[in-house]
Amino acid sequence: MINLSEKAASEIRTIMEQNGGTFEGIRVFVAGGGCSGMSYGMQIADEPATSDDLVFESGGVKVIVDVASHQYLTGASIDFDDSLQGGGFKINNPNATKSCGCGSSFATEEAAGAEAGAEAPSGGGCGCGSGGCGSH
């Protein structure tokens, strides 16, 4: 399950209302890439969930997660920070063993083990700015 803080749920509801209010919910996913190996993705879902998705309700918002991403996001929570510096949605993922300095890229112990002996993923850089990326 993935939980939304009340602040995150409120912000998502506001965004959906400002854009017509006919959305299915929020889709949260994991994709390969970023400086730590995997990166988070989040978008307003305008398509219904499929049989390959898990659906949760949190704070009055439907959270849609594909099965492959769910294995990396189980127990994660999403908050919204409206401060001037570093504001936006923040994912707190208890499965992450390493993360980018800006929090948008991460690695898990399971993924690190699967990559042992393999060539490091190409690409990289998470756009953290001058703070750089590193382990946290």
C-alpha positions in Angstrom: 0.0 0.0 0.0 1.1 3.6 -0.6 -0.2 6.3 1.6 -0.8 10.0 0.9 -0.4 12.6 3.7 -3.4 14.8 4.0 -1.4 17.7 2.5 -0.5 15.6 -0.5 -4.0 14.3 -1.0 -5.4 17.8 -0.8 -2.9 19.1 -3.3 -3.7 16.2 -5.7 -7.5 16.9 -5.4 -6.8 20.6 -6.1 -4.8 19.8 -9.2 -7.4 17.4 -10.5 -10.2 20.0 -9.9 -8.2 22.7 -11.6 -7.8 20.4 -14.7 -11.4 19.4 -15.1 -11.9 17.0 -12.2 -12.6 13.9 -14.4 -9.4 12.0 -13.6 -9.2 8.4 -12.2 -6.7 9.3 -9.5 -2.9 9.5 -9.3 -0.6 7.0 -10.9 2.7 6.3 -9.1 5.4 4.3 -10.8 9.1 3.4 -10.8 11.3 3.6 -13.9 14.9 2.7 -14.6 17.3 5.6 -14.6 18.5 8.4 -12.5 21.8 8.5 -10.6 20.9 5.8 -8.2 19.4 3.3 -10.7 15.6 3.8 -10.4 13.5 6.9 -10.4 10.0 7.8 -9.2 7.2 8.9 -11.4 3.9 10.4 -10.6 1.1 11.6 -12.9 -2.6 12.3 -12.8 -4.2 9.2 -14.2 -6.8 9.9 -16.9 -7.1 6.2 -17.9 -8.7 3.6 -15.6 -6.6 1.0 -13.8 -5.9 -2.2 -15.7 -5.6 -5.8 -14.6 -1.8 -5.1 -14.2 -2.5 -2.4 -11.6 -3.1 -2.3 -7.9 -5.5 0.4 -6.6 -5.5 2.0 -3.2 -7.5 4.8 -1.7 -5.7 7.3 0.5 -7.1 10.6 1.7 -10.0 10.4 -0.7 -7.6 9.9 -3.7 -7.3 6.8 -5.8 -3.7 5.7 -6.0 -2.9 3.4 -9.0 0.4 1.5 -9.1 1.5 -1.1 -11.6 2.5 -4.5 -10.1 6.1 -4.2 -11.1 6.5 -0.8 -9.4 4.6 -1.9 -6.3 7.4 -4.3 -5.3 9.7 -1.2 -4.9 7.0 1.1 -3.3 5.3 -1.1 -0.7 4.9 0.9 2.4 5.9 4.2 0.8 4.2 7.4 1.7 3.9 10.6 -0.3 3.9 14.1 1.2 3.7 17.6 -0.2 6.1 20.3 0.8 5.0 23.8 -0.1 8.1 25.6 1.0 10.0 27.9 -1.3 13.1 25.7 -1.3 12.7 22.1 -2.4 8.9 22.2 -2.5 6.8 19.6 -4.3 5.8 16.0 -3.8 8.2 13.9 -1.7 8.2 10.1 -1.6 9.4 8.5 1.6 10.3 4.9 0.6 11.3 2.5 3.3 12.6 0.1 0.6 15.2 2.6 -0.6 18.8 1.9 0.6 20.4 4.6 -1.4 18.9 7.8 -2.9 19.8 10.8 -4.9 20.4 14.1 -3.1 17.1 15.4 -4.4 15.1 12.3 -3.6 13.9 11.5 -7.1 16.2 8.6 -7.7 16.8 5.6 -5.5 18.1 2.0 -5.3 17.0 -0.9 -3.2 19.0 -3.7 -1.7 17.2 -6.1 -4.0 18.0 -4.1 -7.1 21.6 -3.6 -6.0 22.1 -7.3 -5.7 20.6 -7.9 -9.1 23.0 -5.5 -10.6 26.1 -6.9 -8.9 28.6 -7.9 -11.5 26.5 -6.2 -14.2 27.5 -3.1 -16.0 26.3 0.1 -14.3 23.2 1.6 -15.8 23.9 4.3 -18.4 22.6 7.8 -18.3 22.5 9.3 -14.9 22.3 12.7 -13.3 19.1 13.5 -11.6 19.1 17.2 -12.0 19.7 17.9 -8.4 21.4 21.2 -9.1 24.6 22.3 -7.4 24.0 20.1 -4.4 25.0 17.0 -6.4 23.8 13.5 -6.0 24.9 11.1 -3.4 23.9 8.4 -0.9 21.6 9.2 1.9 
